[in-house]
Amino acid sequence: MGAGINFGEDATFITPALLRVAPTNSNVLIAWPASPITFSLQRKSGITGTNWVNVTNSVSVGSNENQVIISPLGTNAFYRLKYP
């Protein structure tokens, strides 16, 4: 009998959503697929560390995507989606 992991009947698996980043005039559009699962967009200024903060810009839905417009910060910024 092979070894395995039993997640049970109530297990929920979430497919990772990919971010799409595109320039828009003098801003940047960050988008990800619209889904009934709620993700929070987070950012931080450095690649190391754990100081992620929620992006407070409003999220709009268009073309079946969640979309956020970001003004350039003038420094590096790293973004991720966080669930829940």
PDB file with SEQRES, HELIX, SHEET and CRYST1 records, atoms N, CA, C and O in Angstrom:
SEQRES   1 A   84  MET GLY ALA GLY ILE ASN PHE GLY GLU ASP ALA THR PHE          
SEQRES   2 A   84  ILE THR PRO ALA LEU LEU ARG VAL ALA PRO THR ASN SER          
SEQRES   3 A   84  ASN VAL LEU ILE ALA TRP PRO ALA SER PRO ILE THR PHE          
SEQRES   4 A   84  SER LEU GLN ARG LYS SER GLY ILE THR GLY THR ASN TRP          
SEQRES   5 A   84  VAL ASN VAL THR ASN SER VAL SER VAL GLY SER ASN GLU          
SEQRES   6 A   84  ASN GLN VAL ILE ILE SER PRO LEU GLY THR ASN ALA PHE          
SEQRES   7 A   84  TYR ARG LEU LYS TYR PRO                                      
SHEET    1 AA1 4 ARG A  20  THR A  24  0                                        
SHEET    2 AA1 4 ASN A  27  PRO A  33 -1                                        
SHEET    3 AA1 4 GLU A  65  ILE A  70 -1                                        
SHEET    4 AA1 4 SER A  60  GLY A  62 -1                                        
SHEET    1 AA2 2 SER A  40  LYS A  44  0                                        
SHEET    2 AA2 2 PHE A  78  LYS A  82 -1                                        
CRYST1    1.000    1.000    1.000  90.00  90.00  90.00 P 1           1          
ATOM      1  N   MET A   1       0.842  -1.179   0.000  1.00  0.00           N  
ATOM      2  CA  MET A   1       0.000   0.000   0.000  1.00  0.00           C  
ATOM      3  C   MET A   1       0.886   1.241   0.000  1.00  0.00           C  
ATOM      4  O   MET A   1       1.793   1.338   0.826  1.00  0.00           O  
ATOM      5  N   GLY A   2       0.653   2.174  -0.886  1.00  0.00           N  
ATOM      6  CA  GLY A   2       1.496   3.359  -1.016  1.00  0.00           C  
ATOM      7  C   GLY A   2       1.194   4.402   0.042  1.00  0.00           C  
ATOM      8  O   GLY A   2       0.072   4.493   0.541  1.00  0.00           O  
ATOM      9  N   ALA A   3       2.190   5.174   0.373  1.00  0.00           N  
ATOM     10  CA  ALA A   3       2.012   6.272   1.335  1.00  0.00           C  
ATOM     11  C   ALA A   3       1.325   7.431   0.633  1.00  0.00           C  
ATOM     12  O   ALA A   3       1.552   7.663  -0.554  1.00  0.00           O  
ATOM     13  N   GLY A   4       0.495   8.151   1.350  1.00  0.00           N  
ATOM     14  CA  GLY A   4      -0.200   9.292   0.769  1.00  0.00           C  
ATOM     15  C   GLY A   4      -0.686  10.228   1.850  1.00  0.00           C  
ATOM     16  O   GLY A   4      -0.526   9.967   3.043  1.00  0.00           O  
ATOM     17  N   ILE A   5      -1.266  11.295   1.424  1.00  0.00           N  
ATOM     18  CA  ILE A   5      -1.801  12.283   2.356  1.00  0.00           C  
ATOM     19  C   ILE A   5      -3.310  12.295   2.186  1.00  0.00           C  
ATOM     20  O   ILE A   5      -3.814  12.412   1.069  1.00  0.00           O  
ATOM     21  N   ASN A   6      -4.026  12.175   3.287  1.00  0.00           N  
ATOM     22  CA  ASN A   6      -5.480  12.241   3.261  1.00  0.00           C  
ATOM     23  C   ASN A   6      -5.888  13.644   3.692  1.00  0.00           C  
ATOM     24  O   ASN A   6      -5.689  14.020   4.847  1.00  0.00           O  
ATOM     25  N   PHE A   7      -6.452  14.414   2.781  1.00  0.00           N  
ATOM     26  CA  PHE A   7      -6.865  15.777   3.088  1.00  0.00           C  
ATOM     27  C   PHE A   7      -8.287  15.848   3.611  1.00  0.00           C  
ATOM     28  O   PHE A   7      -8.715  16.898   4.090  1.00  0.00           O  
ATOM     29  N   GLY A   8      -9.031  14.749   3.530  1.00  0.00           N  
ATOM     30  CA  GLY A   8     -10.400  14.739   4.012  1.00  0.00           C  
ATOM     31  C   GLY A   8     -11.364  15.320   2.996  1.00  0.00           C  
ATOM     32  O   GLY A   8     -10.960  15.883   1.978  1.00  0.00           O  
ATOM     33  N   GLU A   9     -12.644  15.172   3.295  1.00  0.00           N  
ATOM     34  CA  GLU A   9     -13.686  15.613   2.370  1.00  0.00           C  
ATOM     35  C   GLU A   9     -13.798  17.121   2.262  1.00  0.00           C  
ATOM     36  O   GLU A   9     -14.216  17.627   1.221  1.00  0.00           O  
ATOM     37  N   ASP A  10     -13.441  17.849   3.301  1.00  0.00           N  
ATOM     38  CA  ASP A  10     -13.634  19.298   3.329  1.00  0.00           C  
ATOM     39  C   ASP A  10     -12.419  20.086   2.859  1.00  0.00           C  
ATOM     40  O   ASP A  10     -12.381  21.308   3.009  1.00  0.00           O  
ATOM     41  N   ALA A  11     -11.436  19.412   2.296  1.00  0.00           N  
ATOM     42  CA  ALA A  11     -10.227  20.097   1.846  1.00  0.00           C  
ATOM     43  C   ALA A  11     -10.548  21.013   0.666  1.00  0.00           C  
ATOM     44  O   ALA A  11     -11.328  20.658  -0.218  1.00  0.00           O  
ATOM     45  N   THR A  12      -9.937  22.192   0.668  1.00  0.00           N  
ATOM     46  CA  THR A  12     -10.091  23.145  -0.421  1.00  0.00           C  
ATOM     47  C   THR A  12      -8.728  23.392  -1.038  1.00  0.00           C  
ATOM     48  O   THR A  12      -7.774  23.737  -0.341  1.00  0.00           O  
ATOM     49  N   PHE A  13      -8.642  23.216  -2.338  1.00  0.00           N  
ATOM     50  CA  PHE A  13      -7.393  23.478  -3.046  1.00  0.00           C  
ATOM     51  C   PHE A  13      -7.578  24.729  -3.887  1.00  0.00           C  
ATOM     52  O   PHE A  13      -8.580  24.874  -4.588  1.00  0.00           O  
ATOM     53  N   ILE A  14      -6.623  25.615  -3.816  1.00  0.00           N  
ATOM     54  CA  ILE A  14      -6.710  26.883  -4.527  1.00  0.00           C  
ATOM     55  C   ILE A  14      -5.641  26.910  -5.604  1.00  0.00           C  
ATOM     56  O   ILE A  14      -4.458  26.711  -5.331  1.00  0.00           O  
ATOM     57  N   THR A  15      -6.074  27.159  -6.829  1.00  0.00           N  
ATOM     58  CA  THR A  15      -5.141  27.288  -7.934  1.00  0.00           C  
ATOM     59  C   THR A  15      -4.489  28.661  -7.859  1.00  0.00           C  
ATOM     60  O   THR A  15      -5.195  29.667  -7.792  1.00  0.00           O  
ATOM     61  N   PRO A  16      -3.169  28.729  -7.867  1.00  0.00           N  
ATOM     62  CA  PRO A  16      -2.510  30.038  -7.814  1.00  0.00           C  
ATOM     63  C   PRO A  16      -2.914  30.918  -8.995  1.00  0.00           C  
ATOM     64  O   PRO A  16      -3.019  30.449 -10.128  1.00  0.00           O  
ATOM     65  N   ALA A  17      -3.134  32.177  -8.715  1.00  0.00           N  
ATOM     66  CA  ALA A  17      -3.468  33.138  -9.769  1.00  0.00           C  
ATOM     67  C   ALA A  17      -2.200  33.892 -10.156  1.00  0.00           C  
ATOM     68  O   ALA A  17      -1.420  34.295  -9.293  1.00  0.00           O  
ATOM     69  N   LEU A  18      -2.005  34.075 -11.429  1.00  0.00           N  
ATOM     70  CA  LEU A  18      -0.835  34.801 -11.913  1.00  0.00           C  
ATOM     71  C   LEU A  18      -1.168  36.280 -12.060  1.00  0.00           C  
ATOM     72  O   LEU A  18      -2.258  36.644 -12.501  1.00  0.00           O  
ATOM     73  N   LEU A  19      -0.223  37.117 -11.688  1.00  0.00           N  
ATOM     74  CA  LEU A  19      -0.377  38.556 -11.874  1.00  0.00           C  
ATOM     75  C   LEU A  19       0.027  38.941 -13.287  1.00  0.00           C  
ATOM     76  O   LEU A  19       0.989  38.414 -13.845  1.00  0.00           O  
ATOM     77  N   ARG A  20      -0.728  39.871 -13.850  1.00  0.00           N  
ATOM     78  CA  ARG A  20      -0.369  40.468 -15.137  1.00  0.00           C  
ATOM     79  C   ARG A  20      -0.028  41.922 -14.860  1.00  0.00           C  
ATOM     80  O   ARG A  20      -0.793  42.630 -14.205  1.00  0.00           O  
ATOM     81  N   VAL A  21       1.109  42.364 -15.354  1.00  0.00           N  
ATOM     82  CA  VAL A  21       1.559  43.739 -15.128  1.00  0.00           C  
ATOM     83  C   VAL A  21       1.741  44.404 -16.483  1.00  0.00           C  
ATOM     84  O   VAL A  21       2.404  43.865 -17.370  1.00  0.00           O  
ATOM     85  N   ALA A  22       1.134  45.601 -16.635  1.00  0.00           N  
ATOM     86  CA  ALA A  22       1.209  46.297 -17.925  1.00  0.00           C  
ATOM     87  C   ALA A  22       1.263  47.803 -17.683  1.00  0.00           C  
ATOM     88  O   ALA A  22       0.586  48.312 -16.790  1.00  0.00           O  
ATOM     89  N   PRO A  23       2.069  48.522 -18.480  1.00  0.00           N  
ATOM     90  CA  PRO A  23       2.093  49.984 -18.369  1.00  0.00           C  
ATOM     91  C   PRO A  23       0.792  50.583 -18.906  1.00  0.00           C  
ATOM     92  O   PRO A  23       0.223  50.076 -19.873  1.00  0.00           O  
ATOM     93  N   THR A  24       0.327  51.661 -18.276  1.00  0.00           N  
ATOM     94  CA  THR A  24      -0.848  52.404 -18.753  1.00  0.00           C  
ATOM     95  C   THR A  24      -0.538  53.883 -18.574  1.00  0.00           C  
ATOM     96  O   THR A  24      -0.545  54.391 -17.453  1.00  0.00           O  
ATOM     97  N   ASN A  25      -0.270  54.565 -19.662  1.00  0.00           N  
ATOM     98  CA  ASN A  25       0.125  55.981 -19.604  1.00  0.00           C  
ATOM     99  C   ASN A  25       1.262  56.145 -18.606  1.00  0.00           C  
ATOM    100  O   ASN A  25       2.344  55.601 -18.828  1.00  0.00           O  
ATOM    101  N   SER A  26       1.058  56.872 -17.522  1.00  0.00           N  
ATOM    102  CA  SER A  26       2.131  57.076 -16.542  1.00  0.00           C  
ATOM    103  C   SER A  26       1.974  56.179 -15.319  1.00  0.00           C  
ATOM    104  O   SER A  26       2.689  56.356 -14.333  1.00  0.00           O  
ATOM    105  N   ASN A  27       1.055  55.225 -15.365  1.00  0.00           N  
ATOM    106  CA  ASN A  27       0.817  54.313 -14.245  1.00  0.00           C  
ATOM    107  C   ASN A  27       1.107  52.875 -14.655  1.00  0.00           C  
ATOM    108  O   ASN A  27       1.570  52.609 -15.764  1.00  0.00           O  
ATOM    109  N   VAL A  28       0.826  51.957 -13.740  1.00  0.00           N  
ATOM    110  CA  VAL A  28       1.004  50.530 -14.000  1.00  0.00           C  
ATOM    111  C   VAL A  28      -0.297  49.821 -13.629  1.00  0.00           C  
ATOM    112  O   VAL A  28      -0.880  50.087 -12.578  1.00  0.00           O  
ATOM    113  N   LEU A  29      -0.741  48.926 -14.493  1.00  0.00           N  
ATOM    114  CA  LEU A  29      -1.919  48.101 -14.236  1.00  0.00           C  
ATOM    115  C   LEU A  29      -1.452  46.754 -13.723  1.00  0.00           C  
ATOM    116  O   LEU A  29      -0.617  46.104 -14.351  1.00  0.00           O  
ATOM    117  N   ILE A  30      -1.983  46.329 -12.586  1.00  0.00           N  
ATOM    118  CA  ILE A  30      -1.742  44.985 -12.072  1.00  0.00           C  
ATOM    119  C   ILE A  30      -3.084  44.273 -12.099  1.00  0.00           C  
ATOM    120  O   ILE A  30      -4.069  44.774 -11.556  1.00  0.00           O  
ATOM    121  N   ALA A  31      -3.125  43.101 -12.732  1.00  0.00           N  
ATOM    122  CA  ALA A  31      -4.384  42.383 -12.906  1.00  0.00           C  
ATOM    123  C   ALA A  31      -4.182  40.900 -12.637  1.00  0.00           C  
ATOM    124  O   ALA A  31      -3.080  40.368 -12.771  1.00  0.00           O  
ATOM    125  N   TRP A  32      -5.280  40.240 -12.252  1.00  0.00           N  
ATOM    126  CA  TRP A  32      -5.301  38.801 -12.058  1.00  0.00           C  
ATOM    127  C   TRP A  32      -6.712  38.315 -12.354  1.00  0.00           C  
ATOM    128  O   TRP A  32      -7.655  39.103 -12.297  1.00  0.00           O  
ATOM    129  N   PRO A  33      -6.877  37.031 -12.668  1.00  0.00           N  
ATOM    130  CA  PRO A  33      -8.189  36.529 -13.076  1.00  0.00           C  
ATOM    131  C   PRO A  33      -9.255  36.772 -12.005  1.00  0.00           C  
ATOM    132  O   PRO A  33      -9.017  36.566 -10.815  1.00  0.00           O  
ATOM    133  N   ALA A  34     -10.435  37.214 -12.450  1.00  0.00           N  
ATOM    134  CA  ALA A  34     -11.571  37.361 -11.545  1.00  0.00           C  
ATOM    135  C   ALA A  34     -11.984  35.965 -11.094  1.00  0.00           C  
ATOM    136  O   ALA A  34     -11.971  35.015 -11.877  1.00  0.00           O  
ATOM    137  N   SER A  35     -12.345  35.858  -9.833  1.00  0.00           N  
ATOM    138  CA  SER A  35     -12.639  34.559  -9.249  1.00  0.00           C  
ATOM    139  C   SER A  35     -13.516  34.760  -8.027  1.00  0.00           C  
ATOM    140  O   SER A  35     -13.478  35.824  -7.410  1.00  0.00           O  
ATOM    141  N   PRO A  36     -14.309  33.752  -7.666  1.00  0.00           N  
ATOM    142  CA  PRO A  36     -15.072  33.875  -6.427  1.00  0.00           C  
ATOM    143  C   PRO A  36     -14.173  33.828  -5.180  1.00  0.00           C  
ATOM    144  O   PRO A  36     -14.614  34.164  -4.081  1.00  0.00           O  
ATOM    145  N   ILE A  37     -12.924  33.413  -5.357  1.00  0.00           N  
ATOM    146  CA  ILE A  37     -11.963  33.392  -4.249  1.00  0.00           C  
ATOM    147  C   ILE A  37     -11.366  34.782  -4.108  1.00  0.00           C  
ATOM    148  O   ILE A  37     -10.909  35.371  -5.088  1.00  0.00           O  
ATOM    149  N   THR A  38     -11.370  35.301  -2.900  1.00  0.00           N  
ATOM    150  CA  THR A  38     -10.873  36.652  -2.663  1.00  0.00           C  
ATOM    151  C   THR A  38      -9.389  36.625  -2.317  1.00  0.00           C  
ATOM    152  O   THR A  38      -8.977  36.013  -1.332  1.00  0.00           O  
ATOM    153  N   PHE A  39      -8.611  37.287  -3.132  1.00  0.00           N  
ATOM    154  CA  PHE A  39      -7.188  37.456  -2.878  1.00  0.00           C  
ATOM    155  C   PHE A  39      -6.945  38.907  -2.480  1.00  0.00           C  
ATOM    156  O   PHE A  39      -7.681  39.799  -2.899  1.00  0.00           O  
ATOM    157  N   SER A  40      -5.918  39.143  -1.675  1.00  0.00           N  
ATOM    158  CA  SER A  40      -5.477  40.500  -1.354  1.00  0.00           C  
ATOM    159  C   SER A  40      -4.183  40.754  -2.110  1.00  0.00           C  
ATOM    160  O   SER A  40      -3.277  39.919  -2.103  1.00  0.00           O  
ATOM    161  N   LEU A  41      -4.098  41.903  -2.758  1.00  0.00           N  
ATOM    162  CA  LEU A  41      -2.859  42.300  -3.413  1.00  0.00           C  
ATOM    163  C   LEU A  41      -1.964  42.933  -2.356  1.00  0.00           C  
ATOM    164  O   LEU A  41      -2.379  43.845  -1.641  1.00  0.00           O  
ATOM    165  N   GLN A  42      -0.737  42.443  -2.266  1.00  0.00           N  
ATOM    166  CA  GLN A  42       0.219  42.965  -1.294  1.00  0.00           C  
ATOM    167  C   GLN A  42       1.487  43.397  -2.010  1.00  0.00           C  
ATOM    168  O   GLN A  42       1.784  42.946  -3.116  1.00  0.00           O  
ATOM    169  N   ARG A  43       2.239  44.295  -1.343  1.00  0.00           N  
ATOM    170  CA  ARG A  43       3.500  44.750  -1.914  1.00  0.00           C  
ATOM    171  C   ARG A  43       4.524  44.941  -0.808  1.00  0.00           C  
ATOM    172  O   ARG A  43       4.189  45.044   0.372  1.00  0.00           O  
ATOM    173  N   LYS A  44       5.782  44.984  -1.227  1.00  0.00           N  
ATOM    174  CA  LYS A  44       6.886  45.371  -0.345  1.00  0.00           C  
ATOM    175  C   LYS A  44       8.010  45.900  -1.198  1.00  0.00           C  
ATOM    176  O   LYS A  44       8.048  45.670  -2.407  1.00  0.00           O  
ATOM    177  N   SER A  45       8.931  46.612  -0.564  1.00  0.00           N  
ATOM    178  CA  SER A  45       9.973  47.299  -1.335  1.00  0.00           C  
ATOM    179  C   SER A  45      11.206  46.448  -1.582  1.00  0.00           C  
ATOM    180  O   SER A  45      11.976  46.750  -2.493  1.00  0.00           O  
ATOM    181  N   GLY A  46      11.419  45.402  -0.807  1.00  0.00           N  
ATOM    182  CA  GLY A  46      12.596  44.554  -0.989  1.00  0.00           C  
ATOM    183  C   GLY A  46      12.202  43.107  -1.167  1.00  0.00           C  
ATOM    184  O   GLY A  46      11.129  42.690  -0.731  1.00  0.00           O  
ATOM    185  N   ILE A  47      13.060  42.345  -1.800  1.00  0.00           N  
ATOM    186  CA  ILE A  47      12.736  40.949  -2.073  1.00  0.00           C  
ATOM    187  C   ILE A  47      12.870  40.090  -0.813  1.00  0.00           C  
ATOM    188  O   ILE A  47      12.222  39.048  -0.711  1.00  0.00           O  
ATOM    189  N   THR A  48      13.693  40.507   0.139  1.00  0.00           N  
ATOM    190  CA  THR A  48      13.861  39.730   1.368  1.00  0.00           C  
ATOM    191  C   THR A  48      12.982  40.295   2.478  1.00  0.00           C  
ATOM    192  O   THR A  48      12.474  41.412   2.382  1.00  0.00           O  
ATOM    193  N   GLY A  49      12.818  39.518   3.511  1.00  0.00           N  
ATOM    194  CA  GLY A  49      12.022  39.968   4.654  1.00  0.00           C  
ATOM    195  C   GLY A  49      10.571  39.536   4.539  1.00  0.00           C  
ATOM    196  O   GLY A  49      10.160  38.904   3.566  1.00  0.00           O  
ATOM    197  N   THR A  50       9.813  39.894   5.559  1.00  0.00           N  
ATOM    198  CA  THR A  50       8.412  39.459   5.629  1.00  0.00           C  
ATOM    199  C   THR A  50       7.452  40.626   5.798  1.00  0.00           C  
ATOM    200  O   THR A  50       6.328  40.429   6.259  1.00  0.00           O  
ATOM    201  N   ASN A  51       7.858  41.815   5.442  1.00  0.00           N  
ATOM    202  CA  ASN A  51       7.059  43.016   5.684  1.00  0.00           C  
ATOM    203  C   ASN A  51       6.103  43.347   4.540  1.00  0.00           C  
ATOM    204  O   ASN A  51       6.113  44.471   4.037  1.00  0.00           O  
ATOM    205  N   TRP A  52       5.275  42.383   4.122  1.00  0.00           N  
ATOM    206  CA  TRP A  52       4.278  42.622   3.073  1.00  0.00           C  
ATOM    207  C   TRP A  52       3.163  43.479   3.640  1.00  0.00           C  
ATOM    208  O   TRP A  52       2.745  43.279   4.781  1.00  0.00           O  
ATOM    209  N   VAL A  53       2.675  44.434   2.855  1.00  0.00           N  
ATOM    210  CA  VAL A  53       1.546  45.278   3.260  1.00  0.00           C  
ATOM    211  C   VAL A  53       0.465  45.211   2.182  1.00  0.00           C  
ATOM    212  O   VAL A  53       0.760  45.076   0.995  1.00  0.00           O  
ATOM    213  N   ASN A  54      -0.788  45.309   2.619  1.00  0.00           N  
ATOM    214  CA  ASN A  54      -1.896  45.294   1.665  1.00  0.00           C  
ATOM    215  C   ASN A  54      -1.896  46.571   0.839  1.00  0.00           C  
ATOM    216  O   ASN A  54      -1.683  47.663   1.365  1.00  0.00           O  
ATOM    217  N   VAL A  55      -2.134  46.427  -0.449  1.00  0.00           N  
ATOM    218  CA  VAL A  55      -2.300  47.577  -1.340  1.00  0.00           C  
ATOM    219  C   VAL A  55      -3.725  48.080  -1.130  1.00  0.00           C  
ATOM    220  O   VAL A  55      -4.675  47.300  -1.195  1.00  0.00           O  
ATOM    221  N   THR A  56      -3.877  49.383  -0.878  1.00  0.00           N  
ATOM    222  CA  THR A  56      -5.193  49.929  -0.557  1.00  0.00           C  
ATOM    223  C   THR A  56      -5.903  50.553  -1.766  1.00  0.00           C  
ATOM    224  O   THR A  56      -7.022  51.048  -1.631  1.00  0.00           O  
ATOM    225  N   ASN A  57      -5.273  50.536  -2.932  1.00  0.00           N  
ATOM    226  CA  ASN A  57      -5.917  51.052  -4.144  1.00  0.00           C  
ATOM    227  C   ASN A  57      -7.178  50.236  -4.428  1.00  0.00           C  
ATOM    228  O   ASN A  57      -7.223  49.036  -4.157  1.00  0.00           O  
ATOM    229  N   SER A  58      -8.186  50.887  -4.969  1.00  0.00           N  
ATOM    230  CA  SER A  58      -9.435  50.179  -5.253  1.00  0.00           C  
ATOM    231  C   SER A  58      -9.238  49.178  -6.391  1.00  0.00           C  
ATOM    232  O   SER A  58      -8.456  49.398  -7.316  1.00  0.00           O  
ATOM    233  N   VAL A  59      -9.973  48.075  -6.289  1.00  0.00           N  
ATOM    234  CA  VAL A  59      -9.934  47.013  -7.287  1.00  0.00           C  
ATOM    235  C   VAL A  59     -11.181  47.138  -8.153  1.00  0.00           C  
ATOM    236  O   VAL A  59     -12.298  47.206  -7.639  1.00  0.00           O  
ATOM    237  N   SER A  60     -10.987  47.168  -9.466  1.00  0.00           N  
ATOM    238  CA  SER A  60     -12.123  47.158 -10.390  1.00  0.00           C  
ATOM    239  C   SER A  60     -12.082  45.851 -11.177  1.00  0.00           C  
ATOM    240  O   SER A  60     -11.040  45.201 -11.267  1.00  0.00           O  
ATOM    241  N   VAL A  61     -13.223  45.477 -11.742  1.00  0.00           N  
ATOM    242  CA  VAL A  61     -13.296  44.256 -12.538  1.00  0.00           C  
ATOM    243  C   VAL A  61     -13.580  44.641 -13.979  1.00  0.00           C  
ATOM    244  O   VAL A  61     -14.533  45.368 -14.260  1.00  0.00           O  
ATOM    245  N   GLY A  62     -12.751  44.153 -14.890  1.00  0.00           N  
ATOM    246  CA  GLY A  62     -12.914  44.409 -16.315  1.00  0.00           C  
ATOM    247  C   GLY A  62     -12.265  43.299 -17.108  1.00  0.00           C  
ATOM    248  O   GLY A  62     -11.203  42.804 -16.730  1.00  0.00           O  
ATOM    249  N   SER A  63     -12.882  42.907 -18.192  1.00  0.00           N  
ATOM    250  CA  SER A  63     -12.338  41.840 -19.050  1.00  0.00           C  
ATOM    251  C   SER A  63     -12.081  40.556 -18.258  1.00  0.00           C  
ATOM    252  O   SER A  63     -11.107  39.844 -18.503  1.00  0.00           O  
ATOM    253  N   ASN A  64     -12.975  40.275 -17.304  1.00  0.00           N  
ATOM    254  CA  ASN A  64     -12.881  39.071 -16.475  1.00  0.00           C  
ATOM    255  C   ASN A  64     -11.605  39.035 -15.630  1.00  0.00           C  
ATOM    256  O   ASN A  64     -11.076  37.965 -15.328  1.00  0.00           O  
ATOM    257  N   GLU A  65     -11.119  40.226 -15.253  1.00  0.00           N  
ATOM    258  CA  GLU A  65      -9.931  40.350 -14.410  1.00  0.00           C  
ATOM    259  C   GLU A  65     -10.211  41.327 -13.274  1.00  0.00           C  
ATOM    260  O   GLU A  65     -10.992  42.266 -13.429  1.00  0.00           O  
ATOM    261  N   ASN A  66      -9.575  41.101 -12.148  1.00  0.00           N  
ATOM    262  CA  ASN A  66      -9.472  42.124 -11.109  1.00  0.00           C  
ATOM    263  C   ASN A  66      -8.318  43.021 -11.517  1.00  0.00           C  
ATOM    264  O   ASN A  66      -7.256  42.534 -11.903  1.00  0.00           O  
ATOM    265  N   GLN A  67      -8.520  44.333 -11.433  1.00  0.00           N  
ATOM    266  CA  GLN A  67      -7.507  45.269 -11.913  1.00  0.00           C  
ATOM    267  C   GLN A  67      -7.264  46.371 -10.886  1.00  0.00           C  
ATOM    268  O   GLN A  67      -8.203  46.901 -10.291  1.00  0.00           O  
ATOM    269  N   VAL A  68      -6.001  46.702 -10.690  1.00  0.00           N  
ATOM    270  CA  VAL A  68      -5.594  47.782  -9.792  1.00  0.00           C  
ATOM    271  C   VAL A  68      -4.618  48.669 -10.551  1.00  0.00           C  
ATOM    272  O   VAL A  68      -3.690  48.178 -11.194  1.00  0.00           O  
ATOM    273  N   ILE A  69      -4.833  49.968 -10.472  1.00  0.00           N  
ATOM    274  CA  ILE A  69      -3.899  50.936 -11.067  1.00  0.00           C  
ATOM    275  C   ILE A  69      -2.954  51.411  -9.967  1.00  0.00           C  
ATOM    276  O   ILE A  69      -3.388  51.850  -8.902  1.00  0.00           O  
ATOM    277  N   ILE A  70      -1.665  51.317 -10.241  1.00  0.00           N  
ATOM    278  CA  ILE A  70      -0.626  51.700  -9.279  1.00  0.00           C  
ATOM    279  C   ILE A  70       0.161  52.869  -9.859  1.00  0.00           C  
ATOM    280  O   ILE A  70       0.570  52.838 -11.019  1.00  0.00           O  
ATOM    281  N   SER A  71       0.368  53.898  -9.045  1.00  0.00           N  
ATOM    282  CA  SER A  71       1.266  54.991  -9.442  1.00  0.00           C  
ATOM    283  C   SER A  71       2.687  54.547  -9.163  1.00  0.00           C  
ATOM    284  O   SER A  71       2.951  53.973  -8.106  1.00  0.00           O  
ATOM    285  N   PRO A  72       3.609  54.795 -10.078  1.00  0.00           N  
ATOM    286  CA  PRO A  72       5.000  54.399  -9.830  1.00  0.00           C  
ATOM    287  C   PRO A  72       5.525  55.012  -8.538  1.00  0.00           C  
ATOM    288  O   PRO A  72       5.268  56.177  -8.236  1.00  0.00           O  
ATOM    289  N   LEU A  73       6.261  54.210  -7.789  1.00  0.00           N  
ATOM    290  CA  LEU A  73       6.783  54.642  -6.490  1.00  0.00           C  
ATOM    291  C   LEU A  73       8.153  55.286  -6.602  1.00  0.00           C  
ATOM    292  O   LEU A  73       8.600  55.954  -5.669  1.00  0.00           O  
ATOM    293  N   GLY A  74       8.824  55.097  -7.727  1.00  0.00           N  
ATOM    294  CA  GLY A  74      10.171  55.626  -7.877  1.00  0.00           C  
ATOM    295  C   GLY A  74      11.227  54.712  -7.276  1.00  0.00           C  
ATOM    296  O   GLY A  74      12.419  55.014  -7.342  1.00  0.00           O  
ATOM    297  N   THR A  75      10.802  53.602  -6.694  1.00  0.00           N  
ATOM    298  CA  THR A  75      11.714  52.601  -6.139  1.00  0.00           C  
ATOM    299  C   THR A  75      11.202  51.219  -6.541  1.00  0.00           C  
ATOM    300  O   THR A  75      10.128  51.089  -7.127  1.00  0.00           O  
ATOM    301  N   ASN A  76      11.983  50.195  -6.219  1.00  0.00           N  
ATOM    302  CA  ASN A  76      11.532  48.833  -6.488  1.00  0.00           C  
ATOM    303  C   ASN A  76      10.291  48.518  -5.680  1.00  0.00           C  
ATOM    304  O   ASN A  76      10.141  48.990  -4.553  1.00  0.00           O  
ATOM    305  N   ALA A  77       9.407  47.727  -6.247  1.00  0.00           N  
ATOM    306  CA  ALA A  77       8.235  47.236  -5.530  1.00  0.00           C  
ATOM    307  C   ALA A  77       7.959  45.819  -6.009  1.00  0.00           C  
ATOM    308  O   ALA A  77       8.021  45.538  -7.205  1.00  0.00           O  
ATOM    309  N   PHE A  78       7.661  44.943  -5.086  1.00  0.00           N  
ATOM    310  CA  PHE A  78       7.346  43.554  -5.377  1.00  0.00           C  
ATOM    311  C   PHE A  78       5.909  43.310  -4.954  1.00  0.00           C  
ATOM    312  O   PHE A  78       5.473  43.792  -3.909  1.00  0.00           O  
ATOM    313  N   TYR A  79       5.169  42.558  -5.768  1.00  0.00           N  
ATOM    314  CA  TYR A  79       3.746  42.336  -5.525  1.00  0.00           C  
ATOM    315  C   TYR A  79       3.449  40.853  -5.464  1.00  0.00           C  
ATOM    316  O   TYR A  79       4.119  40.040  -6.101  1.00  0.00           O  
ATOM    317  N   ARG A  80       2.422  40.511  -4.678  1.00  0.00           N  
ATOM    318  CA  ARG A  80       1.954  39.134  -4.607  1.00  0.00           C  
ATOM    319  C   ARG A  80       0.466  39.137  -4.276  1.00  0.00           C  
ATOM    320  O   ARG A  80      -0.081  40.141  -3.820  1.00  0.00           O  
ATOM    321  N   LEU A  81      -0.178  37.997  -4.515  1.00  0.00           N  
ATOM    322  CA  LEU A  81      -1.548  37.801  -4.099  1.00  0.00           C  
ATOM    323  C   LEU A  81      -1.538  36.930  -2.850  1.00  0.00           C  
ATOM    324  O   LEU A  81      -0.823  35.930  -2.791  1.00  0.00           O  
ATOM    325  N   LYS A  82      -2.317  37.303  -1.871  1.00  0.00           N  
ATOM    326  CA  LYS A  82      -2.388  36.575  -0.592  1.00  0.00           C  
ATOM    327  C   LYS A  82      -3.794  36.060  -0.393  1.00  0.00           C  
ATOM    328  O   LYS A  82      -4.768  36.778  -0.620  1.00  0.00           O  
ATOM    329  N   TYR A  83      -3.899  34.811   0.034  1.00  0.00           N  
ATOM    330  CA  TYR A  83      -5.193  34.210   0.372  1.00  0.00           C  
ATOM    331  C   TYR A  83      -5.089  33.625   1.759  1.00  0.00           C  
ATOM    332  O   TYR A  83      -4.072  33.004   2.065  1.00  0.00           O  
ATOM    333  N   PRO A  84      -6.026  33.776   2.572  1.00  0.00           N  
ATOM    334  CA  PRO A  84      -7.171  34.684   2.553  1.00  0.00           C  
ATOM    335  C   PRO A  84      -6.784  36.064   2.961  1.00  0.00           C  
ATOM    336  O   PRO A  84      -7.631  36.957   2.999  1.00  0.00           O  
TER     337      PRO A  84                                                      
END                                                                             
